[in-house]
Amino acid sequence: ALRPEYATADHQLVLALSGNGCRPDARGNAVFCTNLCTGERGRWERYDLLGVAEEEKLPAWAKDAADRLRIKTKAKEYER
């Protein structure tokens, strides 16, 4: 599903934020994600994602990016 220029490890880590495909028992396929490397948001199909990475095995830059995105998302929810 990725173009060749994005087929590197730093472009394949995303934080799944919402969508019916995020839930394990869901019937839907839509997963709305944010790329940890670029910060771009996008929609993926559930079958395009390989799995869930264990947080302790992520590189330091990916952990920091995920933490920043979680804080940013919670701040937006609080504003609503």
NORFEN-V549520 format. One record per backbone hydrogen bond with DSSP energy under -1.0 kcal/mol. NH is the residue of the N-H (numbers start at 1). CO is the residue of the C=O. If there is no record, write none. Layout:
# NORFEN-V549520
NH | CO
NH | CO
This chain:
# NORFEN-V549520
6 | 3
7 | 4
11 | 8
12 | 9
15 | 34
17 | 32
18 | 32
21 | 30
22 | 19
26 | 23
31 | 44
32 | 18
33 | 42
34 | 15
35 | 40
36 | 13
39 | 35
42 | 33
44 | 31
46 | 29
48 | 45
49 | 46
57 | 54
58 | 55
63 | 59
64 | 60
65 | 61
66 | 62
67 | 63
68 | 64
69 | 65
70 | 66
71 | 67
72 | 68
73 | 69
74 | 70
75 | 71
76 | 72
77 | 73
78 | 74
79 | 75
80 | 76
